Amino acid sequence: MHYLKTINIFPVLIVCLSSLTQANDTVSPALKTLPFHGIRATDPNGRMGLRNPERGLRFETRIAEPLGEDNNALGWIRAMQRFEPDGLTLSQTYCYLNEFVDRPISQEKLDYLQRDFDLMRRYGFKCVLRFAYQRGDIKGPEKEWTLRHIEQLKPIIEKNSDVIFILQAGFIGMWGEWHGDTHIGHNDYDARAEILSKVLELVPEDRSPRCACRSLSASSFRV
């Protein structure tokens, strides 16, 4: 019985030893050393600025506007491309919601916003995004409408977080700068805290928020 068991195991041992021998016979490719070249002025495009994603100088434009004589779908993209050789990849973008101070944001407006996010993605740009209502003599909404608008914007912001570098607090005051609001007083910290809390919920996990005035944001949370 012991003899038969030895005979049955022996072929398996031969296969294992053969596999180990073949593995040892495999020769690793030789390491190759290459001199560092870097980027030189004589290289193709060697005098152009490096693309500098999510930092550096930025363009400024309004987005999510209907097309017309003063707004070409690619106008602001072409303007940004003028500075692309200098490494520019960011745009400070304003999305004005002044048409909706007393009503929900229309699907048409959301479609315009998606259109411009798609353009950013196609041409390799990202935005510092701010939503606002007031500019010039245009009045802002009551707090309740602002909160409803923020809720409306959640799906589209989440969907396009890859082209949003920073979401600025916005919404309150002139140009979304948190001063001179039609309905929210400078010292109405409760209303500011409520809106800022909603904006923080709006910011995707992989993105960062920014508030224009640190003292106001700190006061809103009683910090």
C-alpha positions as CSV (number, residue, x, y, z in Angstrom):
1,M,0.0,0.0,0.0
2,H,2.8,2.4,0.8
3,Y,4.4,1.6,-2.6
4,L,1.2,2.4,-4.5
5,K,0.8,5.8,-2.7
6,T,4.4,6.8,-3.6
7,I,3.8,5.9,-7.3
8,N,0.6,8.1,-7.4
9,I,2.3,11.2,-5.9
10,F,5.5,11.0,-8.0
11,P,4.0,12.5,-11.3
12,V,2.7,15.5,-9.3
13,L,6.1,16.1,-7.9
14,I,7.6,16.0,-11.4
15,V,5.1,18.6,-12.7
16,C,5.8,21.0,-9.7
17,L,9.6,20.7,-10.1
18,S,9.3,21.3,-13.8
19,S,7.2,24.4,-13.3
20,L,9.7,25.8,-10.8
21,T,12.5,25.2,-13.2
22,Q,10.7,27.0,-16.0
23,A,10.0,30.0,-13.7
24,N,13.7,30.3,-12.8
25,D,14.6,30.2,-16.5
26,T,12.5,33.4,-17.1
27,V,14.9,36.3,-17.6
28,S,13.8,39.8,-16.4
29,P,14.2,42.5,-19.1
30,A,17.2,44.6,-18.6
31,L,16.7,48.0,-17.0
32,K,17.1,50.9,-19.4
33,T,18.4,54.3,-18.3
34,L,17.3,57.4,-20.1
35,P,18.7,60.9,-19.7
36,F,16.2,63.5,-18.4
37,H,15.2,65.9,-21.2
38,G,12.8,68.3,-19.6
39,I,11.0,70.9,-21.7
40,R,13.2,73.2,-23.8
41,A,12.4,76.3,-25.7
42,T,13.3,74.5,-29.0
43,D,10.8,71.7,-28.3
44,P,7.5,71.7,-30.2
45,N,5.4,74.2,-28.3
46,G,8.3,74.6,-25.9
47,R,7.5,78.3,-25.3
48,M,3.9,77.7,-24.4
49,G,2.7,77.7,-20.8
50,L,2.1,74.3,-19.1
51,R,-1.6,73.5,-18.6
52,N,-2.2,74.3,-15.0
53,P,-5.4,72.5,-14.0
54,E,-7.3,73.8,-11.0
55,R,-5.0,76.8,-10.3
56,G,-3.5,79.9,-11.7
57,L,-5.1,82.8,-13.6
58,R,-8.6,82.5,-14.8
59,F,-11.0,83.9,-17.4
60,E,-14.4,85.4,-16.4
61,T,-17.8,84.8,-18.1
62,R,-21.5,84.3,-17.7
63,I,-22.9,80.9,-18.5
64,A,-26.3,79.2,-19.0
65,E,-27.5,82.1,-21.2
66,P,-29.8,81.7,-24.2
67,L,-28.1,82.1,-27.6
68,G,-28.5,85.3,-29.4
69,E,-26.6,88.2,-31.0
70,D,-24.6,88.9,-27.9
71,N,-24.2,85.2,-26.9
72,N,-22.6,82.6,-29.2
73,A,-22.5,79.1,-27.8
74,L,-18.7,78.9,-28.3
75,G,-17.9,82.6,-27.8
76,W,-16.6,82.3,-24.3
77,I,-14.8,79.0,-25.1
78,R,-13.0,80.7,-28.0
79,A,-12.1,83.6,-25.7
80,M,-10.6,81.2,-23.2
81,Q,-8.7,79.4,-25.9
82,R,-6.8,82.6,-26.7
83,F,-5.1,82.3,-23.3
84,E,-4.7,78.5,-23.4
85,P,-1.1,78.9,-24.6
86,D,-0.3,80.6,-21.3
87,G,-1.6,77.6,-19.4
88,L,-5.1,78.9,-18.6
89,T,-7.7,76.2,-17.7
90,L,-10.0,77.9,-15.3
91,S,-13.0,80.3,-15.7
92,Q,-14.8,82.3,-13.1
93,T,-18.4,81.6,-14.2
94,Y,-21.5,83.4,-13.1
95,C,-24.9,81.8,-13.5
96,Y,-27.6,84.4,-12.9
97,L,-31.0,83.3,-11.8
98,N,-32.7,86.7,-11.7
99,E,-35.6,85.5,-13.9
100,F,-36.7,83.1,-11.2
101,V,-36.9,85.2,-8.0
102,D,-40.5,84.1,-7.5
103,R,-40.7,80.8,-9.4
104,P,-38.8,77.5,-9.9
105,I,-35.8,77.5,-12.2
106,S,-37.1,76.5,-15.6
107,Q,-35.9,73.3,-17.4
108,E,-34.7,75.5,-20.2
109,K,-32.3,77.3,-17.9
110,L,-31.1,74.0,-16.5
111,D,-30.5,72.8,-20.1
112,Y,-28.5,75.9,-20.9
113,L,-26.4,75.1,-17.8
114,Q,-25.8,71.5,-18.9
115,R,-24.9,72.7,-22.4
116,D,-22.1,74.9,-20.9
117,F,-20.8,72.2,-18.6
118,D,-20.6,69.9,-21.6
119,L,-18.6,72.5,-23.5
120,M,-16.1,72.8,-20.5
121,R,-15.7,69.1,-20.5
122,R,-15.2,68.9,-24.3
123,Y,-12.5,71.6,-24.3
124,G,-10.7,70.7,-21.1
125,F,-11.7,73.6,-18.9
126,K,-13.1,73.8,-15.4
127,C,-15.0,76.5,-13.6
128,V,-15.1,78.5,-10.4
129,L,-18.9,78.5,-10.2
130,R,-21.1,81.1,-8.6
131,F,-24.9,81.5,-8.7
132,A,-26.4,84.9,-8.2
133,Y,-29.5,87.0,-8.7
134,Q,-28.8,90.7,-8.1
135,R,-26.9,93.0,-10.5
136,G,-27.7,96.6,-11.4
137,D,-31.3,97.3,-10.4
138,I,-32.4,93.6,-10.4
139,K,-33.8,92.5,-7.0
140,G,-33.2,89.2,-5.3
141,P,-35.6,86.6,-4.1
142,E,-37.0,85.8,-0.7
143,K,-34.9,83.3,1.3
144,E,-37.5,80.5,0.7
145,W,-37.0,80.7,-3.1
146,T,-33.2,80.6,-2.8
147,L,-33.5,77.4,-0.7
148,R,-35.8,75.9,-3.3
149,H,-33.4,76.8,-6.1
150,I,-30.4,75.3,-4.3
151,E,-32.4,72.0,-4.0
152,Q,-33.3,72.1,-7.7
153,L,-29.6,72.5,-8.6
154,K,-28.4,69.5,-6.7
155,P,-28.7,66.9,-9.5
156,I,-27.0,68.9,-12.1
157,I,-24.1,70.0,-9.8
158,E,-23.5,66.4,-8.8
159,K,-23.6,65.2,-12.4
160,N,-21.0,67.7,-13.5
161,S,-18.7,67.9,-10.5
162,D,-15.8,66.8,-12.8
163,V,-15.8,70.3,-14.4
164,I,-16.4,72.3,-11.2
165,F,-13.2,73.3,-9.4
166,I,-14.9,75.3,-6.7
167,L,-18.5,76.2,-5.9
168,Q,-18.7,79.7,-4.4
169,A,-21.3,80.4,-1.8
170,G,-23.0,83.0,-4.0
171,F,-26.8,83.4,-4.1
172,I,-26.9,86.3,-1.5
173,G,-26.5,89.9,-2.4
174,M,-25.1,91.8,-5.3
175,W,-23.3,89.5,-7.8
176,G,-23.6,86.8,-5.2
177,E,-21.0,88.6,-3.0
178,W,-23.0,88.5,0.2
179,H,-23.6,92.2,0.5
180,G,-26.5,94.5,-0.3
181,D,-29.1,91.8,-0.5
182,T,-32.7,92.8,-1.2
183,H,-34.3,90.8,1.6
184,I,-31.5,89.4,3.8
185,G,-30.0,92.0,6.1
186,H,-26.3,92.3,6.8
187,N,-26.8,91.0,10.3
188,D,-29.4,88.4,9.6
189,Y,-27.1,85.6,10.5
190,D,-29.8,83.0,10.8
191,A,-30.9,83.4,7.2
192,R,-27.3,83.5,6.0
193,A,-26.5,80.3,8.0
194,E,-29.5,78.5,6.6
195,I,-28.6,79.3,3.0
196,L,-24.9,78.6,3.6
197,S,-25.8,75.2,5.1
198,K,-27.8,74.4,2.0
199,V,-24.9,75.5,-0.2
200,L,-22.6,73.2,1.7
201,E,-25.0,70.3,1.0
202,L,-24.9,71.3,-2.7
203,V,-21.1,70.9,-2.9
204,P,-20.0,67.4,-4.1
205,E,-17.8,65.5,-1.8
206,D,-14.8,65.8,-4.1
207,R,-15.1,69.5,-4.5
208,S,-14.6,72.6,-2.3
209,P,-16.8,75.5,-1.3
210,R,-15.7,79.1,-1.0
211,C,-17.4,82.0,0.7
212,A,-16.5,85.6,-0.4
213,C,-16.3,87.0,3.1
214,R,-14.9,84.9,5.9
215,S,-16.2,87.1,8.7
216,L,-19.8,86.8,7.4
217,S,-19.6,83.0,7.0
218,A,-18.1,82.7,10.5
219,S,-20.7,85.0,12.0
220,S,-23.5,83.0,10.3
221,F,-22.4,79.9,12.2
222,R,-21.6,81.9,15.4
223,V,-17.9,81.0,15.1
